[in-house]
Amino acid sequence: MIRKNLSFFPFLFVFIILLTTFSFSQQRGSIEKIVVSKSEKTLEVSIFLSYFSYYRLFELSGPNRVVIDCFDTRSIKAPRLLRVNALGVRGIRTGIYKPGIARTVFDMIDQIPPYKIESIENGLRIIFWPEEEKVIEEKIEIEIEDAICDIRVNPVKANVNDPIFVDMSGSENAKSMEVEVFDKRGIKITSQKLTPDSPKWETRFDEPGEYFFKGKAFNTEDKPSENISEARIYINSPPVSRLECSPCKAKILKPITLDATGSADFDGQVIRVDFEIADEEGNLVDRFTDNEKPFAWEKVFEDKGVYTVTAIGTDDYGAVSEPALVKVIAKGGKKRLSILLDVGALAARGQGTSYSGYMAGRLGIVYQIFPGALDIIISGGGAYTTESAPWKSFYNGSLLLNFHLGPVFIGAGAGVTTEHKETLPKAYGEAIANIGIDIFNISKTKLSILLEAAGPVTDLSFKRHHKLMAGFRFTF
């Protein structure tokens, strides 16, 4: 029986502890009453609490106030507003500032008069007196608020040597601020001290990569802020240009390919390449911009010389590369003006249904208006036949434009021819068209196969009066 009663004691002991704790928690946490005592020379305010742990006292301006925060205080039973109007104190307000913190605010009429605060049983007493009175004051320890740091850095991504703006104007309770800059390896790059009157700073970076900004604010006692205040930015890496020429030595009027497809960007992509060509004196000769891959330019040099070609790449964030350079040598050799010789077999028809065969040839000049694209040809010659009358040999002259599509060319123009049959007028105008293909081009000589048709532009019938020729064209 005794053992059973003894086993009950641990439970009873726990119950007593819980009850004590509950009772203790119910006692802690309330401002019971505020008592105001006025006299000619002093104003005493006593704040009574059900449980008193510790307090914080500080002053605010605009308007002037004295503030007391009582900690571990959860409720207020005293009146929330007391009108005083004595010794510069307009009134007293109370309220719950934060959970567990009750705040008592003394609103001033104008300036804050001299005062002191002291602990009393279950509370605090604050005493005010006139400015002119000499009262022995106890040393009052006023808690200085901690500084809170705030840092903003813009833009978060920029190019090399672009301005970076640092703003610490959002910091609170700060006498001064400081920002430190570190690279991605954690090495300190630079630092800058700021003040509330001058809270902004502009800086730049000449190397790409990540950079970290760490800020601190200091209160009036030079105590640094404890909150984390950091920012990160990224400096864009510019692209790298590559340029090749193929061939780098060529005769004038021969196309040279300038190839920048090897240009690259390590943290983005190349979106444009700008080409420029300068002569030996540095004068700009030509320029070209390619906005699409592959970045290449096929250039024909019309004058011989040594040229410097540069290529500059631009990435998707607007950064530009250092110029890539190649030297191009355009040698003399290919001329705009060439000699032309056409030879071949010709069939002529005049009024009847039969054709007469001829051996034809002509000599002329070719001028390249747009090398490799458009030529103008002036030529003259004749055709010889062994047929008897009324067929006869004749002479002609022509002016043609030749359009080139790679090795294929198409020509069209007009000419004048003498009669190839005795029954025809002595001379008449013709329309001429031809088509051909280049077989080979060795040194300065080019050989082509040629098909040509010619017919009258007078009142003669084209169907009954025309010429057809097949032959070879030599250009040298």
C-alpha positions in Angstrom: 0.0 0.0 0.0 2.8 2.3 0.8 4.5 1.6 -2.5 1.4 2.5 -4.4 1.2 5.9 -2.6 4.9 6.5 -3.3 4.5 5.9 -7.0 1.9 8.7 -7.1 4.4 11.4 -6.1 6.2 11.8 -9.5 2.9 12.6 -11.2 2.0 15.0 -8.5 5.3 16.7 -8.8 4.9 17.2 -12.6 1.4 18.5 -12.0 2.6 21.1 -9.5 5.3 22.3 -11.9 2.9 22.6 -14.8 0.4 24.5 -12.6 3.2 26.9 -11.4 4.3 27.5 -15.0 0.8 28.2 -16.1 0.2 30.6 -13.2 3.6 32.3 -13.8 2.7 32.8 -17.6 -0.7 34.2 -16.6 1.0 36.8 -14.4 3.6 37.9 -16.9 2.7 40.3 -19.6 0.4 43.3 -18.7 0.6 47.1 -17.9 -1.7 47.3 -14.9 -1.9 51.0 -14.5 -0.2 54.3 -15.2 -0.2 57.0 -12.4 0.5 60.6 -13.2 1.6 63.0 -10.4 2.0 66.7 -11.1 3.6 69.4 -9.0 5.0 72.9 -9.7 8.5 71.7 -10.5 8.1 68.0 -11.5 5.9 65.6 -13.4 6.1 62.0 -12.2 4.7 59.1 -14.2 4.7 55.6 -12.7 4.1 52.6 -14.9 3.0 49.5 -12.9 3.4 46.0 -14.5 2.2 42.6 -13.4 5.5 41.3 -14.4 8.6 43.4 -15.1 11.7 42.0 -16.9 13.6 44.8 -18.8 12.9 47.9 -20.9 14.3 50.0 -23.7 14.2 53.8 -23.8 14.8 56.1 -26.8 13.7 59.4 -28.3 12.1 60.2 -31.7 11.7 63.5 -33.5 9.2 65.0 -35.9 7.3 65.4 -33.6 9.4 65.0 -30.5 8.6 61.9 -28.4 10.0 59.8 -25.6 9.4 56.0 -26.0 9.6 53.2 -23.5 9.3 49.6 -24.7 8.5 47.0 -21.9 9.5 43.5 -22.9 7.6 40.3 -21.9 4.4 42.3 -21.8 1.5 40.9 -23.6 -1.5 43.1 -22.7 -2.5 46.5 -21.4 -5.1 47.1 -18.7 -4.3 50.8 -18.2 -6.0 53.4 -20.3 -4.6 53.7 -23.8 -4.5 57.5 -23.8 -3.9 59.9 -20.9 -4.0 63.7 -21.5 -1.3 65.5 -19.4 -0.5 69.0 -20.7 2.2 69.6 -18.1 5.9 70.3 -18.2 6.0 70.0 -22.0 4.2 66.6 -22.1 1.0 66.7 -24.1 -0.2 63.2 -23.4 0.7 59.5 -22.9 -0.2 56.7 -25.3 0.2 53.0 -24.8 -0.1 50.1 -27.2 1.3 46.7 -28.2 4.2 47.4 -30.5 5.0 43.8 -31.3 4.0 40.4 -29.7 5.5 40.5 -26.2 6.5 44.3 -26.4 4.2 47.0 -24.9 5.1 50.6 -25.9 4.5 53.7 -23.9 4.8 57.0 -25.9 5.2 60.5 -24.3 4.0 63.1 -26.8 5.7 66.4 -26.4 4.2 69.9 -27.0 7.5 71.2 -28.3 11.0 70.3 -27.0 11.7 67.4 -24.8 12.4 68.7 -21.2 15.0 67.2 -18.9 14.0 63.8 -17.5 15.3 60.7 -15.8 14.0 57.1 -15.5 14.3 54.7 -12.5 13.1 51.3 -11.6 10.5 50.9 -8.8 8.8 47.9 -7.4 6.9 46.2 -10.3 7.5 49.0 -12.7 9.2 52.2 -13.8 9.1 55.9 -12.9 10.0 58.7 -15.2 10.4 62.2 -13.9 10.3 65.4 -15.9 11.4 68.9 -14.7 11.7 72.4 -16.2 14.8 73.2 -18.2 16.0 75.9 -15.8 15.8 73.7 -12.7 19.0 72.1 -11.5 18.2 68.6 -10.5 20.7 65.9 -9.8 20.2 63.4 -12.6 21.1 59.8 -12.5 23.0 58.6 -15.5 20.5 57.3 -18.0 21.7 54.6 -20.4 19.8 55.1 -23.7 19.8 52.3 -26.1 21.0 53.3 -29.6 19.1 51.6 -32.4 21.0 49.3 -34.6 21.7 50.3 -38.2 20.0 48.4 -41.0 21.8 48.1 -44.3 20.2 48.2 -47.7 22.1 48.0 -51.0 20.8 48.1 -54.6 23.1 47.5 -57.6 22.0 48.2 -61.2 22.1 46.9 -63.9 22.5 43.3 -62.9 24.1 42.5 -66.3 26.3 44.9 -68.3 29.1 45.0 -70.8 32.8 45.7 -70.0 33.3 49.3 -68.9 29.6 50.1 -68.7 28.6 52.1 -65.6 27.4 50.2 -62.6 25.3 52.2 -60.1 25.3 51.3 -56.3 22.6 52.9 -54.1 22.5 52.5 -50.3 20.0 55.3 -49.6 17.5 52.7 -48.2 19.7 52.0 -45.1 18.2 53.0 -41.8 19.6 54.4 -38.5 23.0 54.8 -40.3 25.7 57.4 -39.7 27.8 55.9 -42.5 27.8 53.0 -44.9 30.5 50.9 -46.7 30.3 48.7 -49.8 33.0 46.1 -50.7 33.3 44.4 -54.1 34.6 40.8 -54.6 35.3 38.7 -57.7 34.0 35.2 -58.1 37.0 33.8 -56.3 36.3 35.9 -53.3 39.2 38.3 -53.8 38.4 41.9 -52.7 38.5 44.2 -55.7 37.6 47.6 -54.2 35.6 49.3 -51.5 33.8 52.6 -51.1 32.6 54.6 -48.0 29.2 56.4 -48.3 27.1 58.6 -46.1 23.3 59.3 -45.8 24.0 62.6 -47.6 25.9 60.9 -50.4 24.6 57.3 -50.5 25.3 56.5 -54.2 28.4 55.4 -56.1 29.2 54.7 -59.7 31.9 52.1 -60.7 33.0 50.1 -63.8 34.7 46.8 -64.6 37.2 46.1 -67.3 37.1 42.3 -66.9 34.1 40.0 -67.6 32.7 37.7 -65.0 30.6 37.7 -61.8 31.1 40.3 -59.1 29.6 40.4 -55.5 28.7 43.5 -53.5 28.6 43.4 -49.7 27.2 46.3 -47.8 27.4 47.4 -44.1 25.8 50.3 -42.3 27.1 51.8 -39.1 25.0 53.5 -36.3 26.0 56.5 -34.3 28.2 54.3 -32.1 29.9 52.9 -35.2 28.3 49.5 -34.6 28.0 47.6 -37.9 24.7 46.3 -39.1 24.0 42.7 -38.6 21.5 42.0 -41.5 22.8 40.4 -44.7 23.0 43.0 -47.5 24.4 41.7 -50.7 24.0 42.0 -54.5 25.5 40.2 -57.5 26.1 41.4 -61.1 27.5 39.8 -64.2 29.8 41.5 -66.7 29.2 40.2 -70.2 32.1 38.5 -72.0 32.6 40.1 -75.5 32.7 37.8 -78.5 35.9 36.7 -80.2 36.2 37.3 -84.0 38.0 34.9 -86.4 38.7 35.9 -90.1 40.1 33.8 -93.0 40.5 34.6 -96.7 40.3 32.2 -99.6 42.4 32.8 -101.5 44.4 35.5 -99.9 46.2 36.3 -103.1 44.2 36.6 -106.3 44.1 38.5 -109.6 41.9 41.5 -109.7 38.3 40.9 -110.7 38.6 37.4 -109.3 36.3 36.8 -106.2 37.9 36.4 -102.8 35.9 34.8 -99.9 36.3 36.6 -96.5 35.1 34.0 -93.9 34.2 35.0 -90.3 32.2 31.9 -89.4 34.7 31.0 -86.8 33.7 34.0 -84.6 32.3 32.8 -81.2 30.8 34.1 -78.0 31.4 32.1 -74.8 28.3 33.3 -72.8 25.9 34.0 -75.7 26.0 34.1 -79.5 27.3 36.2 -82.3 24.5 37.9 -84.1 26.4 40.2 -86.5 29.8 40.6 -88.2 30.9 43.9 -89.7 33.6 43.7 -92.4 35.8 46.7 -93.5 38.4 46.9 -96.2 41.2 49.5 -96.1 44.0 50.2 -98.7 47.7 50.5 -97.9 47.2 54.2 -96.9 44.4 53.3 -94.5 41.6 54.7 -96.6 38.3 52.9 -96.3 37.6 51.0 -99.6 34.5 49.1 -98.8 32.4 47.7 -95.9 29.7 45.0 -95.5 27.5 43.8 -92.6 26.3 40.2 -92.4 23.4 39.6 -89.9 23.0 35.8 -90.6 25.2 32.8 -90.3 27.5 31.8 -92.0 29.2 35.2 -91.7 31.0 35.5 -95.0 31.6 38.0 -97.8 32.6 37.3 -101.4 34.5 40.3 -102.6 35.9 41.2 -106.0 38.8 43.7 -106.0 39.0 45.9 -109.1 42.4 47.5 -108.4 45.6 45.7 -107.6 47.2 46.4 -104.2 47.5 45.1 -100.6 44.4 45.5 -98.6 43.7 45.1 -94.8 40.3 43.4 -94.0 38.9 43.6 -90.5 35.9 41.7 -89.0 34.2 42.8 -85.8 31.6 40.5 -84.2 28.7 41.7 -82.0 27.0 39.4 -79.5 23.3 39.2 -78.4 24.0 41.7 -75.5 25.6 44.3 -77.7 29.2 43.6 -76.8 31.8 43.9 -79.6 34.9 41.9 -80.3 38.4 43.1 -81.0 39.0 43.3 -84.7 40.2 40.2 -86.5 42.6 41.1 -89.4 43.8 39.5 -92.6 45.9 40.8 -95.5 44.6 40.4 -99.0 46.8 40.9 -102.1 45.0 41.7 -105.4 47.4 41.2 -108.3 47.2 42.6 -111.8 46.3 40.2 -114.6 42.6 40.2 -115.4 41.4 43.2 -117.3 38.0 44.6 -117.8 38.6 44.9 -121.5 39.3 41.7 -123.6 39.5 40.6 -127.2 36.7 38.3 -128.6 36.9 35.9 -131.5 33.8 33.9 -132.6 34.1 31.1 -135.2 31.6 28.5 -136.3 29.1 27.1 -138.8 26.1 29.2 -139.8 22.8 28.3 -141.6 20.9 31.1 -143.3 17.4 31.1 -144.7 16.0 33.6 -147.1 12.4 33.5 -148.4 12.4 29.9 -149.4 12.3 26.8 -147.3 15.9 25.8 -147.8 19.0 26.8 -145.7 22.4 27.7 -147.0 25.5 26.8 -145.1 28.3 29.3 -144.2 31.6 29.4 -142.4 31.3 32.4 -140.1 33.7 34.4 -138.0 33.8 37.8 -136.2 36.2 39.8 -134.1 35.3 42.2 -131.3 35.9 43.6 -127.8 34.4 42.7 -124.5 34.1 45.1 -121.6 33.1 43.8 -118.2 30.6 46.2 -116.7 30.1 44.1 -113.6 32.9 41.5 -113.5 31.5 38.0 -113.6 27.9 39.3 -114.0 27.4 41.6 -117.0 29.5 42.3 -120.2 29.0 44.5 -123.2 30.3 43.1 -126.6 30.9 45.1 -129.8 31.9 42.9 -132.7 32.0 42.7 -136.5 32.7 40.0 -139.1 31.3 38.0 -142.0 30.3 34.6 -143.3 31.6 32.8 -146.4 29.5 30.3 -148.5 30.3 28.1 -151.4 26.7 28.1 -152.6 25.9 29.6 -156.0 23.6 32.5 -156.7 21.3 33.8 -155.4 23.2 33.0 -152.1 26.1 35.2 -151.4 28.6 35.9 -148.6 27.8 38.7 -146.2 29.1 41.0 -143.4 27.6 42.0 -140.1 28.2 44.1 -137.0 26.5 43.8 -133.6 26.2 45.2 -130.1 25.2 42.7 -127.3 24.8 42.5 -123.5 25.9 39.2 -122.0 24.5 38.1 -118.6 26.6 35.5 -116.6 25.1 32.8 -114.4 28.3 31.1 -113.3 29.8 29.4 -116.4 26.6 30.0 -118.4 26.0 33.2 -120.2 23.0 34.6 -122.1 23.3 37.4 -124.6 20.9 39.7 -126.4 21.3 42.7 -128.7 21.0 44.2 -132.2 23.1 44.3 -135.3 23.3 45.3 -139.0 23.9 42.8 -141.7 24.4 42.9 -145.5 22.2 40.7 -147.7 22.9 36.9 -147.7 20.7 36.5 -150.8 20.5 38.6 -153.9 16.8 39.1 -153.5 17.1 40.7 -150.1 17.7 44.4 -149.3 21.4 45.5 -149.4 21.5 45.9 -145.6 18.9 45.6 -142.8 18.7 45.5 -139.0 18.6 42.3 -136.9 17.8 41.2 -133.4 20.3 38.8 -132.0 20.2 36.3 -129.1 22.8 33.8 -128.0 23.4 31.3 -125.2 26.7 29.6 -124.2 28.8 27.9 -121.6 32.4 28.4 -120.6 34.4 25.2 -121.1 37.7 26.4 -119.5 39.5 29.5 -118.4 43.3 29.2 -118.5 45.5 32.2 -117.7 43.9 35.1 -119.7 42.2 32.9 -122.3 38.6 31.6 -122.0 37.0 29.1 -124.4 33.2 28.8 -124.7 30.6 27.0 -126.7 28.1 29.3 -128.4 24.6 29.0 -130.0 23.2 32.1 -131.7 20.0 33.1 -133.6 19.5 36.3 -135.6 16.5 37.6 -137.4 15.3 40.9 -139.1 13.6 43.7 -137.3 12.4 45.3 -140.6 9.2 44.3 -142.5 10.9 41.0 -143.5 9.4 37.8 -142.0 11.5 36.3 -139.2 10.3 32.8 -140.0 11.5 33.1 -143.7 14.6 35.2 -143.1 16.8 34.2 -140.1 20.3 32.8 -139.3 21.4 30.1 -136.9 25.0 29.6 -135.8 26.9 27.1 -133.6 30.5 27.7 -132.8 33.2 28.6 -130.4 34.1 31.8 -128.6 37.6 32.7 -127.6 38.2 35.5 -125.1 41.7 36.7 -124.5 
